[in-house]
Amino acid sequence: MTTPQPKLFAFYGRVSTEDNQDPESSRSWQLTRATTLIQPHGGSIVTEYFDVGQSRSLPWQRRTQANQLLAALRNPLRGFPAVVVGEPHRAFYGNQFGLTVPLFAHYGVELWVPEIGGPIDPDNEAHELVMSVFGGMSKGERNRIKLRVRTAMAAQTLLEGRYLGGRPPYGYTLRDLGPHPNPAKAADGKRLKGLTPDQETAPIVRRIFAEFLAGIGLFAIAEGLTANHVPCPSAHDRARNPHRSGIAWSKSAVRVILTNPRYTGRQVWNKQRTDEVLLDVDDVAMGHTGVMRWNTRDKWVVSKEITHEPLIDDATFEQVQAILQRRGWGTGGQHVRQRTRNPYVFRGMIYCAACDRRMQGQYNHGDAYYRCRFPQEYALANQVPHPRNVYLREDALTDPLDTWLASAFAPHRIELTLTALADAQPLNLSPAPATAAQTIINECDAKLERYRAALDAGADPAVVTGWIAQTQTERARAEAELDANAGNSPHRMSRAEIRDLVTALGDIAAALRDADPADKAEVYRQLGLRLTYLPETQTVRASVDLSAHRGVMVCVRGGT
């Protein structure tokens, strides 16, 4: 006697820009293949999981819809006993099948694939071999697509000098060159763009090159532009640079302009590359992430012909590069990737009182320092009084700070501190929303049981399937509301629990002094610690905020 085939299925599919297909047409195609497979067995699809814009190289746990599908597998009331995949080479990449199918087997959910002709048998070596082949084919296809795209972009830059997108360099703006040469993109209304000189900023670029050849240094050029009230690049385009202050020209901004070959009228591509590095070296299954790195100048692709109006000639540009190379500021060498050898305990927490900018970490003779070199980088034309160099040694601050923090737990202040810690916790939300959501979930579960009974009694599968899909949608909405309420209602520690925790730590100052630097930095961050260094008096003003929410700190384009 054969085992009855499952009737209800979840569908999973995926498409991204690397597949070069329209998402809706790809979804329809994959859905049609899945439906064609399961219909002869009386199967129907009750829910869909379709990832759009997610690369196939991402493991299932890092894809939005695939991760939701894996979460649904853990729910015994998921509403489907099997999953059908539209195309295996879009769903699985490399060894992803071997890392994913054990979850299906563990939760007793069948995985159907058109190329297998039905459900996959985890114990069948032939099935495993076929799926491994599809994973290898998927990886090979992605590599071929990358190679074709990069080859095409290199050819379009070298031979046609085509503008391939991205932010136009300072001194240029974009102009419309007509319909896109790619018929498919032209049909979508996309236009071909090109560079044209900006009437406001193009003269500034010419002035920078002329002054540098006249013997004026980078900082002097920046200082002159700032004194003449010329907006720096970030101030000129505030919409794209909200993370920058835009208060003055810096040496780095001048240097970037002097080393950009696009000002000679030629298009340039491949100045940077994207390397794929492991997201977690201790968990290879988490896959890779892209990291932008600089290429050496010999790997740049420069157009043979002049493609847009030049702002300076070739001879001027080469003369400037020769001067920069002699000074060690040119672009001919390899950009060295800097690594933090030791953790900075106060990374991102120390501010300079003179300019209110974060101070940079630097190791000198094995000791950690924090410095502010604002006057050496930004030309403010003496508008802001600031010492030339501001240095603060880390170990000179650590012990006094730990002692100050530990003083909050001194016998005469412990009661006030416990009260502050207890009051700083988020208030418990009303249980009414959670109760209502749980009631809806219980009602949906009862409905699903009745619908399954109706199917077993011979009811019309098409009608009942529609009821099940609607009920599952309602249940998923209530479940999401319940999860949201649970996430917004953290456990409030009682005053006694906080006291027990503090007592277990013992000497707070000693605990902080002996803590691992990385752990100590996390404690400071959780406290909302902000340190402001006053160079005139060589004192530090410290403040903490126990009530602020602590998220993950991020920065733009590397460290600040």
N, C-alpha and C positions, 0 to 999 in steps of 0.2 A: 504494500500500500504506500503510495507516494504521499509526502507531507504536503498539506495545502499551501499554496503559494500566498504570500502576503498580499493584501488587497490595497492597503494604503501606503503611499510612499511620500518621502520628502525628496525634493529635487535640489541638487547642488550644481552650479555652473560658475564660470569665471571668465572675465575678459578684461584686458587692460590695453593701454596705448601701445605696448610692445607687440600686441597681436595685430595692430593696424586694422581693426575691424570696428564697425559701428556696434555699440553695446546692445542696442535693441535687436538688431538683426542677428547678432551672435547669440543672444539669449533665446530668440525664437528658434534658431537652428538647433541649439543644444537641447532645448525643451522638446522639440519635435523628435529628435533621436531618442530621448529618454522615454517619451510617450509611446513611440513605436515599439520599444522593447517590452514595456510592461503591459500594454493593452491586451496582447494575446493571452496573458495570464490573469486577466480580469482586474488588473491594477489601475489605480488612479492616483494622481498627485494632489495632496491636500495642503502642502506648504512648500515654499520655495526659499532657497538660500542662494543668492547670486551676487558674487563679488564683482564690482566694477572699479577699474583702476588699481586693482591689487596685483602686483607682480607675482608670477607663478613661482618665483624663487623664494617667496615668503612662506614659511611653514604655516600650517593651518591655524596654529594658535595666534599668529600675528595678522591673519586676515580677518576682516570684520565679520562677514557673514559666515565664513567657515568656523570661526571661533564660537559664534552663536549656535551653529549646528552641533559642535562638540559639547556645548553646554546643555543642549536639548537631549543629547544621548543619556545624560545622567538622570533625566527626569523619567520616572517609570510611567507617567501619564502624558508622555510626549505626543501621543495621537498617531504615531506611525511606527510600524515594526521594521521598516526597511528604508534605505536611501538609494536613489538612483542618480548616477553621475552622467552628465551630458557628454563630455569628452574627457577621457582619462588624462591625455597629455596636457590639458589645461588645468586639471584639478591636481595632478601630482607632478612633482619636479624632483629629479634626482632620486634620493632614497626616501622621499616623503611617504610613499605608500607603506614601506616597512615600519615607519614610525607612527602611522595613523591607523592602519587596519587593526592592530591589537585593541584599540579602544572600541571599535565596532564589535569585535568578538567578545570583549569583556562585558559590554552592556547588552549583548544578544541582539544586535541590530544588523540585518543583512545589508551588504553593499552590492548593488547591481551596476554592471558596466556593459554598455552595448557590445564592446569588442569581445567580451567573454560570452555574451549571449544569455546572460542571466546573473544569478548571485555568485559572488566570489567565495570560494571555499578556502578559508585560511590554511587548511591542512593540505591543500592541493599544490604540489610543487610546480605543476604546469601553470596554474593561475598566478602564482607568485612570480614565476619567471616572466610571464607575459606582462604583468604590471611593472616589473622592474625594467623591462625593455621600453615600455611607454615612458617611464620616468627618465631613462637615458635619452630617449628621443626628444622629450620635452626640453631637457637641458641642452641638447645639441641644437635644437631649433632656436632656442633663445640666444645661444652664442652666435648662430648664423645671422640672426636678425641684428644683433649688436654690430657684427662685422660689416654687414651690408649698410647699415645706417651710418656708421663711422666712415666707411669708404665713400659713400655718397656725399656726406657732408664735406669731407676733405676735397673731393673732386669739385663740388660746387664752389668751394672757397678758392681753390687753386686756379681753376679754369674760368669760372664765371664771376668770381668775386661777389657771390650772392650774400646778402645780409641774412644771417641764420637766426636772428632773434636775440633776445637779451637786452639789457639796458644800454642805450646809446652812450658813448663816452662823453664826458664833459667837453663842450664845444660843438657838439652835433645834436641834431634832433632828427626825427624820422619824417620821411615824406612818402606819399603814395606813388608807387610805380606801376599801378594797374593790376589787372587780375593775376592771381597766382598761377605760375606756369604748370603746376600740377592740376590736371583736369578735375580730380576728385575734390581737392581743396578749393578750387575755383568755384565748383558747383555748390560748396558750402558757404560761399560768399567771402572767402578769405582773400586778402590782397597781398601783393608783394610790396615789401617795405625796403627803403634804402636810407642812407645817411645823407644829410645835407647840413651845411654850417648853420649854427645858431647865431643870429645876429647879435645877441647879447654876450655870449660866452666865447665865441670864436676869436674875437680880438684879444681876450684874456690869455688864451692858449698861445697865440703868437707872441704876446708880451712876455710870457714865462720863458719861452725858448730864447727870445732875443736877450733878455736880461741874464739868463744863465750863460750864454755864450760871451756876454760882456764881462763875465767874471764875478757876477753876483751869486752868492751862495743860496742854498735852498731856504734857510731860515730868513735870510734878508729879503728874498723874493716874497715869502709868505708874509713877512712883517709889512712890506710895502703894500701888498694887496689889501691887507687888513686895515692899514692906515688910510687907504683910499676908499674904504667902505665898499670893497668889492665882495659880494657874497661868495663864500666858499662853496664847493660843489654840493655839500649836504644842505646848506642854507638855500641854494638856488633851486633845489628839487626836494622840498620838505616832504612831499607826499610819499616819496620812496625812501626817505631817511628819517623817519620819526624817532629812531633809536639814537640818533646823533645830535649833539648840542647845536652844531652849526654856528658857533659863536665866533670862530676865527679860522683862518687858513693854517694848516699844519704842514710840517716838512714832508710827511708821508704823502699828502695830497699833491704837492708839487712834484715829488719824485714819481708818482704814478703817471702823471701827465707827461713828464719828460721821457718815460720809458715805453710809452704806448705807440707802436708803429702804425696804428690806424690814422694818425694825424698826417701821414704821408699820402693818404688817399687809397691805401691798399687794405683789403679785408684780411683779418687775422682770425684764425680758429685754432683750437687745441692748446691754448695757453694753460688750461687746467684739465685734469682728468678725474674720473670718479673711480676710486679703488673700492672693492668690496672686501670688508674686513669682518671678522667674526664679531657678532653682537656680544657674545659671552664666551670667553675662551674655556670656561669650565662647563659649558653646556652647548656643544656644537649643534644640537638639534634646533636651537633658536635661530639658526641661519646667519645671514650676513647683513650688513648695513653699508650704505654708500658713504664714502669719505672723500671730500674734494682735496686734491693735492696739485701742486704746481708742477708743470713740465719744464724741462730745460729749454732754452731758446732754440736749440737745434731741432726740437720736435714741433715747434710752431708751424702751422700751415699758413703761408702768406700768399695772397693772390699775385699772379704774374703781372697783371695789368692794374692800372689805377681805375678804381670802380666808383669813387665818390670824390668830390672836390677836396683836394688836400689843403691843410692849413699851413704846413711847412714842407719844404722840399727834402728829397732823400739825403742830400749832402749835409743839410743842417741836422737832420736826425742822427746820422752816423757820427757827426762831429760831437754831438751831445753824448752819445753812448760811449764814445772813446774817453771823454772826460770823466764820465761816471765810473767807467771801468777802472781808471787810474786811481780814483778815490775810493774804490771798493763798494760803490752804491749801485752798480749796474745790474742787469738782469741776466748776464751771461752764466753765472754760477747756479748751482743747484740750491733750491730753497731747502734749508735744513729743517727737518721736522723736530720741533722742540718737545721734549717730554719732561714732565714734572718728576724729578727724582725723589723728592720728599713732599709730603703733604703740607700745605700751608694752613695752620690752625685757624687763622683769621681771614681766610680767603673770601673776598667780596664783602667784608664787614668793616674795614677800616677806610675812613674818608678823610681827605685833607680839608681842614677848615678854611684854607685860603681860597680854594676853587670848588669845593664840594664835589670832587671827583674821587672815585675809588682809587686807592693806592695800589700799585703793582707789587707783586711778590718777586723777590730776587734773592738768590743764595750767594753769599760772599764769604769765602774762606770757611765753608761748611756751616755757616749760620744763616738763618732765615731773616731777611729784612723786608720791609715794605717801604716803597719809595713813591714819590710823586715828582715827575719831571715835566710838569705842565708847561713851564716857561720855555723848556728846551724843544718842545714839540709844537706848541701853538703860539702863533704870533699875535699877541694882543696889543702890541704897540704901546706898552706901559699903561694899559687901561686897568689892569688888575694887579695890585701889589702881591707879589708871590716870591718866596725865596727861590733861588736858582735850583737847589736840590733839597728835598725833604726826605729824610731817612728815619725809620723807626725800627729798632731791633725787636724781633718777636719775643725772645726770652726775657727782655726787660719789661714786657707787658703781661706775660702769662701769670707769674706768681701773684702780683698785686691784683690782677683781675679775679683769679680764683679765690683769693682771700676775701675780696669784696663780695663775690657771689655767695661764698660760704657764710659770710656774716649774717645773711638773711635767715640762717638756720641756727643762729646763736640762741642760747637759752632765753634771753630777754626778748627775742624777736620771733621765736618759733611759732607762737600762736598766731601772730599777724600774718606770717608767711603761709601757714596752713590755711588760713581763711582766704587769703588772696588766691592760692592755688585752687581751692575748692570753688570759689566764685568765678574763676576764669574759665571753668569748664562750660561747654555749650549746654543750654537748657534742654531737658528732655522734651521732645515734641509730644503733642497730644496723640494718644493711641487711637483716636477715632479714624483717621485715614487708613491706618494699618488694619484695623478691624473691618472696615468696609471692604478693603481690597481682599482680605482673606475670605470674607463672606462670598464675594463674587467668584473667587477661585473654587470654593467648595461647591457652589451652584453649577459652575461649568463642569467640574468633575462628575457631578451627578448626571448632567445632560449627556456627557460623553459616554457614560456607562449605558444610558438608555438607548443612545444611537447605535452602539455596538450590539445591543440586544435586538434592536430593530433589524440590523443587517443580518444577524444570525437567523432571524425569523423570516427572512426573504423579502425585506423591503427593497424598494428601488435604490440601487447603489448610487446613482447619479444624484438623486434628491438628498439622500442621507449624507453623502460626501459633502455637499454644499452646507448642510447644517453643521457638520463636524468642523469644516474650515472656518465658518463664522464663529463657532464657539471657541475654537482654539485661538483665534485672533483676539477675542474678548478676554480669554484667560491670560494670554501673553501680556496684554495691556495691564491687567490687574496685577500680574506678577511683577512687571517692571515698576509699577507704582509701589508695590510692597517692598521691593528691593531698594528703591529710592528712599523710602521712609526709613528703612533699616539703616541705610548708609548715612542718613542725616541725623540719626539718633544714636550717637555713640554712648557707651556706658559711662555714666557719671560715677567717679570714685567718691566714696564717702570720706568724711574727714578722718575717720579711723583708719581707712585703707591708705590714705595719703600719709598719715602719721607712721603706720607700719612700714611703708616703703622708705620713708626718710630714715627711720630708725635702722632698717636693714642696711642702708648705705654706710652708716657709721660716720666717720669724719669726712664731710663733704669736700673740704679742701684737699685732703690726702687722696680721696677718690678721683678728683679732677687732675691732680698732679700726676698720678700714676696711670691715668687712662691713656689708651692708644690715641695718637694725634688725630687720626681720622674720626674716631668715636667722639673725641673732645670737640672737634669742629662741628659734628652733627648736633651735639648738645647745645653749643653756642647758637647754631642756626635755629634750633627748635625754640630757644629762649627769645628769639628775635633780637639778638644782640647787635647793637650798632655802636661803633667806636669812631669818634671824631678826634683827630690829632691836631693840636694847636702848636705849630712849630715855634711861634714866638715865645711861648712859655714852656714848651716841651712837656705838655700835659695832655692827657687823653680824657675825653668826656665819654662815659659809657652809659648806655641805656638799654633796657630790655623791655619787651612787650609780651607779657604772658598770654594775652587774649587774642593775638593775631593768629590767623591760620598760616601754617607752614606748608608751602608747596615746594616743588622742585625748582631750584634756581636754574635759569638758563641764561645764555649770553649770545650775542650776535656775532657770528664769524669768529669764534674762538674766545680766548680770555680777554678781559678788560684791563 
